[in-house]
Amino acid sequence: MKIYTIHTKQNLPISLEEAWEFLSNPKNLKVITPEYMGFKTLSGDDRAMFSGQIIQYIVTPILGIPMKWVTEITHVKDKEYFVDEQRFGPYALWHHKHFLKEIPGGVEMEDIVDYKLPMGIIGQLAHPFIVKPKLEEIFKYRRDKLIELFGEFKQQ
């Protein structure tokens, strides 16, 4: 059983409150997801984030095939972190930790995603050619979109 990890950090020139307000709002996930993925929230984005919240999406990650994805917000500590876990969807495991930390001149946003692919050895073989590049592309899009929305971080 192979578990993969994505670990990214990005500094944004905004306050901790602004970052939390944007990043913890489930409606904004569509804003920072590439359009070609056909991301659409079906339910669960109608209130502020809370532990136990179930959010249902449709996403079209590969070959234009729509997939239902259901996540649960399992942990929330106001203005510090939240965790979403897949309950139903394309991965055998998806555990995504989002951390925010105030730094001079802005906020540091850190993501750690642990994930496992379905289909055993076939999933492992597809990882370096399909899944990993796709996830890297999605996180790069998000990074670029956040810079577009909030500006580039300048070192203090």
Summary of the structure (lengths in Angstrom):
residues: 156
radius of gyration: 15.6
end to end distance: 43.3
largest distance: 47.0
contacts: 428
relative contact order: 0.23
helix: 29%
strand: 38%
